[in-house]
Amino acid sequence: MVLKWLYPGMKIKRWLSLALFGLLLAALGVDLLIEGRLLGEFAASMRRLETMIFGGDYLRAAGFIIIFLGFSIMAAGLLKVFYSIAGALAPEKEGRAAEIIYNRHSLKRGPKIVVIGGGTGISVLLRGLKEYTSNLTAIVTVADDGGSSGRLRGELGILPPGDIRNCLAALADKEPLMEELLQYRFSTGELAGHSMGNLLLAALADMTGRFDRAVRSMNRVLAIRGQVLPATLTDVNLYAEMEDGTVIQGESNISRTCGSGRIKRVGLKPSRCLPLPEALTAISEADAVVLGPGSLYTSIIPNLLVGGVPRVLSKTGAVKIYVCNVMTQPGETGGFSASDHLRAIIAHAGRFIDYAILNTGPVPPKLRARYRQEGADPVAADFEAVEKLGVKAIGEDLVHQNEVVRHNPQKLAQAVLRLVFLSREQHEKTRFLNGSRFID
């Protein structure tokens, strides 16, 4: 196997030879300094030549110069070997090979963070966190029954892949083209409405025989920073019980048909569903568990209804953080303040949250007016009411200036990491954050 590195065309032999020449040259310099005791008669003729050139008085100086020259040549040769290998494995990243290797080792020293949710909300947080740590686990709801996910679920009998696809794309160590491919949605024909990532997960589920194996395969294919896990492998359906006693079946129907009514609670059918053991292990070993951001009743709480999850959350030594949405959601949380969001979580899963991160940044007037027409408003950051629930409220300006109201990935990730290190009293560990990047 070793000899294969010397095959023609590998562009390695020449640079290995250069490195070997540099090593021999450095050894000759050392031999000059110690007056021939290293190489003996092997270098006697070379020493006589150097004595003729430099004279006896300058042999030590010549030795130091030759050692420096030899090590420089050897380093250059080894560096060329490294870049030849890196260029063959990843031609597009050849010039950044050292940076990539350094960053990957740095990210492995990051805190262990579990993110629980679904939809596009947690993918925003994951995009920010992956720049600081690769010890990430995303636990994603599988109650979606609308759009492409719902169609694949009904036709193929697999778990809905859409939310998982979004998290995989967010964590993938990839080029932009790969993300565009995963998120590409067909617009015509029988595949209209389906995204390429959903179809890939469906194909892998058919090939491997199990949906969790399909997700693990995608984890490897995309070389993601961390892991993405479905909340359960049970084929569950979400329902909502309204305050007037009405029951709405199906995740996709809840936001669409709730109207002006208020949700009393949500549940899963079947109610007895178990999480993946890896998910419980990740929560138990985490430094932090983050809920949200995302739709309260359809993305976050469904994960907390899976058997065993609330119990592990209450027992883990991790700091538990809830990231409140920037805007209310028509049909789910209309008129909700931050404390209302927390009360809903407590009602479904008990008291386990330590911190709540609330947005205090302004929403641009044009966006605010547009969202108001849809029945959405900024979530009121009622700090006193939150703290009366036993949760420490943290205010941050987290609004991402775009055509839609979203959290800023970097600001949100840094807010989470500050709480992680504050709770662990490990301020000095902020130095690992992506090389020279610090958390203020």
C-alpha positions as a printed Julia matrix, in Angstrom:
440×3 Matrix{Float64}:
   0.0    0.0     0.0
   2.85   2.39    0.84
   4.43   1.84   -2.57
   1.27   3.15   -4.27
   2.29   6.64   -3.19
   5.29   6.28   -5.52
   3.25   5.4    -8.62
   3.9    7.56  -11.73
   1.75  10.68  -11.96
   1.23  11.09   -8.21
   3.48  14.23   -8.15
   4.86  13.11   -4.82
   8.2   11.4    -5.6
   9.91  14.62   -6.72
   8.93  16.46   -3.55
   9.82  13.54   -1.28
  13.22  13.46   -2.99
  13.62  17.19   -2.37
  12.71  16.73    1.31
  15.23  13.87    1.61
  17.92  16.04    0.02
  17.17  18.78    2.55
  17.47  16.3     5.42
  20.85  15.08    4.18
  22.04  18.66    3.77
  20.99  19.48    7.34
  22.81  16.36    8.58
  25.96  17.55    6.78
  25.7   20.91    8.55
  25.4   19.18   11.92
  28.44  17.05   11.03
  30.46  20.22   10.39
  29.53  21.58   13.82
  30.58  18.45   15.68
  33.76  17.97   13.62
  32.87  14.83   11.72
  31.52  12.69   14.54
  28.1   12.24   12.89
  28.91  11.14    9.33
  32.55  10.1     9.77
  34.51   9.33    6.6
  31.31   9.51    4.53
  31.52  13.31    4.5
  35.3   13.68    4.76
  35.69  14.82    1.16
  32.9   17.38    1.61
  34.58  18.78    4.71
  37.9   19.14    2.89
  36.14  21.03    0.11
  34.44  23.34    2.62
  37.75  23.94    4.41
  39.25  25.04    1.11
  36.29  27.38    0.42
  35.63  28.87    3.84
  38.86  28.28    5.66
  39.09  26.65    9.07
  37.84  29.72   10.91
  34.42  29.76    9.25
  33.46  26.11    9.39
  31.02  26.57   12.32
  29.31  29.47   10.58
  29.08  27.38    7.4
  27.59  24.53    9.43
  24.78  26.74   10.76
  24.08  28.08    7.27
  23.95  24.58    5.78
  21.62  23.35    8.61
  19.24  26.26    7.99
  19.33  25.71    4.23
  18.76  21.96    4.63
  15.75  22.31    6.92
  14.28  24.98    4.65
  14.55  22.68    1.63
  13.09  19.76    3.62
  10.14  21.89    4.81
   9.48  23.09    1.27
   9.49  19.52   -0.03
   7.11  18.25    2.68
   4.81  21.22    2.12
   4.67  20.41   -1.6
   3.82  16.77   -0.74
   0.98  17.99    1.49
  -0.43  20.27   -1.2
  -0.12  17.55   -3.85
  -2.26  15.22   -1.72
  -4.72  17.99   -0.8
  -5.0   19.04   -4.43
  -5.85  15.51   -5.49
  -8.49  15.04   -2.76
 -10.11  18.49   -3.0
  -8.84  20.48   -6.0
 -11.17  23.41   -5.34
  -9.81  23.83   -1.77
  -6.13  23.2    -2.43
  -5.01  26.67   -1.38
  -7.05  26.51    1.83
  -6.04  23.01    2.95
  -4.11  24.12    6.03
  -6.88  26.5     7.07
  -9.53  23.78    6.68
  -7.55  21.24    8.74
  -6.89  23.81   11.48
 -10.56  24.83   11.62
 -11.76  21.23   11.82
  -9.46  20.47   14.75
 -10.54  23.7    16.43
 -14.24  22.94   15.95
 -13.82  19.51   17.56
 -12.89  21.27   20.81
 -16.19  23.16   20.84
 -19.03  22.58   23.31
 -21.57  19.81   22.81
 -24.84  21.44   21.81
 -28.18  19.77   21.09
 -30.76  21.77   19.1
 -34.4   20.64   19.2
 -37.06  21.85   16.77
 -37.99  21.77   13.12
 -38.88  23.89   10.13
 -36.54  26.62    8.94
 -36.06  28.04   12.44
 -33.42  25.72   13.82
 -31.57  25.57   10.5
 -30.84  29.29   10.99
 -29.31  28.58   14.42
 -27.36  25.58   13.11
 -25.78  27.71   10.36
 -24.41  30.01   13.02
 -23.31  27.35   15.52
 -21.41  25.23   12.98
 -18.85  28.03   12.63
 -17.88  27.53   16.3
 -18.3   23.83   17.07
 -18.77  20.55   15.23
 -20.2   18.8    18.31
 -23.77  19.46   17.23
 -26.86  17.28   17.32
 -30.13  18.39   15.72
 -33.22  16.5    16.93
 -35.95  17.18   14.39
 -39.71  16.71   14.47
 -41.26  14.16   12.09
 -44.9   15.24   12.37
 -44.99  17.2     9.09
 -47.74  16.04    6.74
 -47.87  18.81    4.14
 -46.14  19.66    0.86
 -43.48  17.38   -0.6
 -42.9   15.68    2.77
 -46.57  14.83    3.12
 -46.76  13.42   -0.38
 -43.72  11.2     0.1
 -45.03  10.14    3.48
 -48.35   9.08    1.97
 -47.02   7.47   -1.2
 -43.89   5.74    0.12
 -44.72   5.27    3.79
 -41.54   7.02    4.99
 -41.16   9.66    7.68
 -41.39  13.25    6.41
 -37.92  14.3     5.22
 -38.36  18.08    4.74
 -37.29  19.44    8.13
 -34.43  16.96    8.31
 -33.29  18.0     4.82
 -33.15  21.65    5.94
 -30.96  20.76    8.93
 -28.66  18.58    6.82
 -28.22  21.42    4.34
 -27.51  23.86    7.18
 -24.81  21.66    8.76
 -23.2   20.32    5.58
 -19.54  21.16    4.99
 -20.17  21.81    1.32
 -19.97  24.11   -1.62
 -22.99  26.39   -2.32
 -23.91  24.28   -5.36
 -24.55  21.26   -3.13
 -26.95  23.22   -0.95
 -28.75  24.51   -4.06
 -29.07  20.9    -5.24
 -30.52  19.71   -1.92
 -33.02  22.56   -1.82
 -33.88  22.49   -5.54
 -37.63  22.1    -6.04
 -39.08  20.73   -9.28
 -41.71  22.97  -10.86
 -43.2   20.78  -13.6
 -44.23  17.22  -14.28
 -45.0   14.49  -11.78
 -42.17  15.7    -9.54
 -43.59  19.22   -9.25
 -43.31  20.42   -5.65
 -40.74  17.84   -4.61
 -37.29  18.95   -3.5
 -34.18  17.05   -4.57
 -33.06  16.54   -0.97
 -36.38  14.94   -0.06
 -36.08  12.53   -2.99
 -32.5   11.63   -2.04
 -33.6   10.8     1.52
 -36.51   8.76    0.16
 -34.16   6.82   -2.13
 -31.7    6.15    0.71
 -34.55   5.01    2.97
 -35.57   2.51    0.29
 -31.98   1.35   -0.22
 -31.12   0.97    3.49
 -34.55  -0.22    4.63
 -34.86   2.32    7.46
 -35.31   6.06    7.61
 -32.74   6.6    10.38
 -30.14   4.75    8.3
 -30.96   7.01    5.38
 -30.36  10.09    7.54
 -27.06   8.68    8.83
 -25.99   7.99    5.25
 -26.73  11.6     4.31
 -24.77  12.71    7.38
 -21.72  10.93    5.94
 -22.25  11.91    2.3
 -22.5   15.61    3.15
 -19.72  15.44    5.79
 -21.93  17.48    8.1
 -20.59  19.14   11.23
 -22.42  17.07   13.81
 -25.42  14.82   13.33
 -29.11  15.13   12.47
 -31.58  12.74   14.1
 -35.35  12.28   13.7
 -37.18  12.78   17.01
 -38.76   9.32   16.69
 -39.05   6.53   14.13
 -42.76   6.09   14.88
 -45.15   7.28   12.18
 -46.82   9.98   14.3
 -49.54  12.5    13.52
 -50.0   15.79   15.33
 -53.35  17.06   16.55
 -54.41  20.23   18.34
 -57.13  20.64   20.92
 -58.61  24.14   20.89
 -59.94  26.04   23.9
 -63.49  25.63   22.56
 -63.07  21.84   22.49
 -62.51  21.52   18.73
 -59.83  19.02   17.7
 -57.8   19.66   14.53
 -55.97  16.71   12.98
 -52.68  17.01   11.09
 -49.74  19.39   11.39
 -50.47  21.14    8.11
 -54.07  21.86    9.17
 -53.31  23.39   12.55
 -51.97  26.78   11.42
 -54.34  26.89    8.44
 -57.62  26.18   10.23
 -57.13  27.46   13.76
 -58.39  30.9    12.74
 -59.02  33.17   15.69
 -59.21  30.28   18.16
 -56.5   29.56   20.67
 -54.71  26.22   21.02
 -55.14  24.57   24.41
 -52.66  21.77   23.83
 -51.24  19.52   21.13
 -50.62  15.78   21.12
 -49.25  12.92   19.05
 -51.04   9.85   17.73
 -49.94   7.28   18.71
 -49.06   8.87   22.05
 -46.61   6.1    22.93
 -43.6    6.77   20.7
 -39.96   6.37   21.6
 -36.94   8.51   20.7
 -33.72   7.26   19.16
 -31.24   6.16   21.85
 -28.63   8.43   20.23
 -30.9   11.42   20.86
 -31.23  10.67   24.58
 -27.47  10.11   24.83
 -26.73  13.4    23.1
 -29.02  15.29   25.51
 -27.48  13.56   28.54
 -23.91  14.4    27.46
 -24.59  17.92   26.16
 -23.18  21.17   27.48
 -26.31  22.94   26.23
 -29.74  22.04   24.87
 -31.46  24.69   22.74
 -35.16  24.72   21.86
 -36.09  26.74   18.81
 -36.44  29.06   17.15
 -39.44  27.73   15.26
 -43.19  27.23   15.29
 -44.15  26.66   18.91
 -46.91  24.06   18.55
 -45.87  22.37   15.29
 -42.05  22.37   15.39
 -40.87  22.57   19.01
 -43.46  21.01   21.33
 -43.96  17.82   19.2
 -40.38  16.82   20.05
 -41.16  17.2    23.77
 -44.12  14.8    23.46
 -41.87  11.89   22.48
 -41.55   9.45   25.39
 -38.52   9.95   27.63
 -37.41  13.31   26.22
 -38.85  15.56   29.01
 -37.41  13.25   31.68
 -33.9   13.37   30.18
 -34.15  17.14   29.73
 -34.99  17.58   33.41
 -32.08  15.36   34.5
 -29.27  16.48   32.19
 -26.63  18.8    33.55
 -26.72  20.82   30.33
 -27.89  24.42   30.34
 -31.36  24.54   28.75
 -32.09  27.52   26.51
 -35.28  28.54   24.75
 -34.94  30.84   21.72
 -38.18  32.75   21.34
 -39.43  33.65   17.87
 -39.1   37.21   16.62
 -42.68  37.29   15.28
 -45.94  35.69   16.34
 -47.41  33.09   14.01
 -51.0   33.41   12.75
 -53.08  30.41   13.72
 -50.64  29.27   16.4
 -49.35  32.08   18.59
 -51.35  35.16   17.62
 -51.06  37.73   20.42
 -48.52  35.62   22.34
 -45.8   37.28   24.4
 -42.52  35.54   25.24
 -43.92  34.34   28.57
 -46.93  32.84   26.76
 -44.56  30.74   24.65
 -42.84  29.49   27.8
 -46.12  28.7    29.55
 -47.11  26.49   26.62
 -43.82  24.57   26.84
 -44.16  24.16   30.61
 -47.74  22.94   30.24
 -46.64  20.2    27.81
 -43.25  19.16   29.19
 -42.71  20.66   32.65
 -40.21  23.17   34.03
 -36.68  22.57   32.8
 -35.66  25.71   30.88
 -32.9   27.86   32.43
 -32.66  30.76   29.97
 -34.88  32.39   27.37
 -33.27  34.45   24.61
 -35.64  37.24   23.53
 -35.25  39.59   20.61
 -35.13  43.26   21.59
 -34.06  44.58   18.19
 -36.47  46.62   16.06
 -38.28  45.09   13.1
 -38.06  47.4    10.03
 -41.35  49.34    9.57
 -41.99  48.01    6.04
 -41.62  44.41    7.16
 -43.69  45.06   10.26
 -46.53  46.48    8.16
 -46.39  43.53    5.76
 -46.45  40.97    8.58
 -49.32  42.79   10.29
 -51.42  42.27    7.15
 -50.82  38.54    7.6
 -51.8   38.69   11.28
 -48.28  38.58   12.75
 -46.59  41.03   15.14
 -43.26  41.17   16.98
 -43.27  38.95   20.08
 -43.39  41.12   23.19
 -40.3   40.62   25.35
 -42.02  40.66   28.77
 -38.95  40.12   30.92
 -40.65  40.26   34.32
 -43.31  37.71   33.37
 -40.63  35.38   32.0
 -38.55  35.57   35.17
 -41.62  34.87   37.32
 -41.7   31.49   35.57
 -38.23  30.75   36.94
 -36.48  31.4    33.63
 -33.66  33.94   33.24
 -34.52  36.31   30.36
 -31.73  37.48   28.04
 -32.43  40.32   25.62
 -30.49  40.61   22.37
 -30.85  42.45   19.06
 -31.17  39.4    16.83
 -33.09  40.61   13.78
 -31.54  39.73   10.43
 -32.11  42.58    7.95
 -33.65  40.83    4.94
 -36.88  40.62    2.98
 -38.28  38.36    5.73
 -37.96  38.58    9.52
 -35.47  35.97   10.71
 -32.87  35.61   13.43
 -29.33  36.59   12.49
 -27.39  33.28   12.52
 -24.14  34.71   13.86
 -25.72  36.9    16.54
 -27.95  34.08   17.73
 -25.09  31.56   17.82
 -22.94  33.94   19.84
 -25.8   34.62   22.28
 -26.17  30.87   22.84
 -22.43  30.33   23.28
 -22.15  33.15   25.82
 -24.74  31.37   27.96
 -22.96  28.03   27.54
 -19.65  29.39   28.82
 -21.25  31.57   31.47
 -23.1   28.61   32.94
 -19.97  26.47   32.92
 -17.66  29.24   34.15
 -15.33  28.46   31.26
 -14.68  31.93   29.89
 -11.16  31.0    28.86
 -12.51  28.41   26.42
 -13.84  31.15   24.18
 -10.32  31.3    22.75
 -10.96  28.15   20.76
 -13.78  29.76   18.79
 -12.76  29.47   15.16
  -9.15  30.46   15.65
  -8.96  34.19   16.28
 -12.72  34.76   16.64
 -13.92  35.65   20.12
 -17.27  35.91   21.84
 -17.54  39.27   23.58
